[in-house]
């Protein structure tokens, strides 16, 4: 999402995460007069964010159902072999929402919802050989 907004050249993106924290650390160092006099860290250089995108998880479940089965076989042709075949399916679901808000008015301008469901398949085959 961030990449798409940046590639549109319609917005200037600001980072309020780790990059802002690193910048604040640099400003704190500058305030202690430990930086060179030629450093260009001054008040009023941080750009205000006009809009904010807020991601939220609506629903997340790592076990929304499943099914399992097993098959046990013993040879009847006199070879005397034994085998086991088992399998299972597990389903995982999640639903999320992105909300675009105007920071000046706190009005939500748009929202989008997305969901995903994945299936995890497990197989187990055991051949126990001749009896």
C-alpha positions as CSV (number, residue, x, y, z in Angstrom):
1,X,0.0,0.0,0.0
2,X,2.8,2.4,0.9
3,X,4.6,1.7,-2.3
4,X,1.5,2.4,-4.4
5,X,0.9,5.7,-2.7
6,X,4.6,6.7,-3.1
7,X,4.6,5.7,-6.8
8,X,1.6,7.9,-7.5
9,X,3.7,11.1,-6.9
10,X,0.6,12.7,-5.4
11,X,1.6,12.5,-1.8
12,X,4.7,13.1,0.4
13,X,5.0,10.2,2.8
14,X,6.1,10.7,6.4
15,X,7.4,7.9,8.7
16,X,6.1,7.9,12.2
17,X,7.7,4.6,13.2
18,X,11.4,3.7,13.6
19,X,12.7,6.4,11.3
20,X,11.0,9.1,13.4
21,X,12.5,7.6,16.6
22,X,16.0,7.6,15.0
23,X,15.5,11.3,14.1
24,X,14.4,12.1,17.6
25,X,17.5,10.5,19.0
26,X,19.7,12.6,16.6
27,X,17.8,15.7,17.8
28,X,18.5,14.8,21.4
29,X,22.2,14.4,20.6
30,X,22.1,17.8,18.9
31,X,20.5,19.4,22.0
32,X,23.4,18.2,24.2
33,X,25.8,20.1,21.9
34,X,27.7,16.9,21.1
35,X,27.1,17.4,17.3
36,X,29.3,19.4,15.0
37,X,28.3,23.0,14.5
38,X,27.7,22.3,10.8
39,X,24.9,19.8,11.5
40,X,21.6,21.1,10.1
41,X,19.2,19.8,12.7
42,X,16.8,22.7,13.6
43,X,13.3,23.0,15.0
44,X,10.5,23.1,12.5
45,X,11.9,20.6,10.0
46,X,9.4,17.7,10.5
47,X,6.6,17.7,8.0
48,X,3.1,17.3,9.3
49,X,1.1,14.3,8.1
50,X,-2.3,15.4,6.5
51,X,-3.6,11.8,6.3
52,X,-3.1,8.6,8.2
53,X,-3.8,5.0,7.2
54,X,-4.8,2.8,10.1
55,X,-4.7,-1.0,9.7
56,X,-6.7,-3.2,12.0
57,X,-7.4,-6.9,12.3
58,X,-11.2,-7.5,12.4
59,X,-11.0,-11.3,12.8
60,X,-8.2,-13.8,13.1
61,X,-8.6,-17.5,13.9
62,X,-5.9,-20.1,13.5
63,X,-8.3,-23.0,13.7
64,X,-11.6,-22.4,11.9
65,X,-12.2,-26.1,11.2
66,X,-10.6,-29.1,9.7
67,X,-11.0,-32.7,8.9
68,X,-8.8,-35.8,9.3
69,X,-8.8,-39.3,8.0
70,X,-6.7,-42.5,8.4
71,X,-6.5,-45.7,6.5
72,X,-4.9,-48.8,7.9
73,X,-4.0,-51.8,5.7
74,X,-2.8,-55.3,6.2
75,X,-2.0,-57.4,3.2
76,X,-4.2,-60.4,2.5
77,X,-2.1,-61.9,-0.2
78,X,0.2,-63.7,2.2
79,X,3.0,-61.1,1.8
80,X,2.4,-59.9,5.4
81,X,2.9,-56.2,5.1
82,X,1.4,-53.5,7.2
83,X,0.8,-49.8,6.3
84,X,-0.9,-46.6,7.5
85,X,-1.9,-43.6,5.5
86,X,-3.3,-40.5,7.4
87,X,-4.1,-37.0,6.4
88,X,-5.7,-33.9,7.6
89,X,-6.8,-30.4,6.6
90,X,-6.8,-27.3,8.8
91,X,-8.3,-24.0,7.9
92,X,-7.0,-20.5,9.0
93,X,-8.9,-17.3,8.4
94,X,-8.2,-13.6,8.9
95,X,-10.1,-10.4,8.0
96,X,-8.5,-6.9,8.1
97,X,-9.6,-3.3,7.5
98,X,-7.6,-0.2,6.4
99,X,-9.0,3.2,7.3
100,X,-7.9,6.5,5.7
101,X,-8.4,9.5,8.1
102,X,-7.8,13.2,7.8
103,X,-5.5,14.2,10.6
104,X,-6.8,17.8,10.8
105,X,-10.4,16.9,11.4
106,X,-10.1,13.2,12.5
107,X,-12.8,12.4,9.8
108,X,-12.5,8.9,8.3
109,X,-12.4,9.4,4.5
110,X,-12.4,5.9,3.3
111,X,-12.0,2.3,4.4
112,X,-11.3,-1.0,2.7
113,X,-11.8,-4.6,3.9
114,X,-9.9,-7.7,2.9
115,X,-9.9,-11.3,4.0
116,X,-7.9,-14.5,3.4
117,X,-8.5,-18.1,4.1
118,X,-5.7,-20.7,3.7
119,X,-5.8,-24.5,3.9
120,X,-3.0,-26.4,5.5
121,X,-2.7,-30.0,4.3
122,X,-0.8,-32.7,6.2
123,X,0.0,-36.2,5.0
124,X,1.5,-39.1,6.9
125,X,2.4,-42.4,5.2
126,X,4.0,-45.3,7.2
127,X,5.0,-48.6,5.7
128,X,5.8,-51.0,8.5
129,X,7.3,-53.7,6.2
130,X,6.9,-57.4,6.4
131,X,5.4,-59.0,9.5
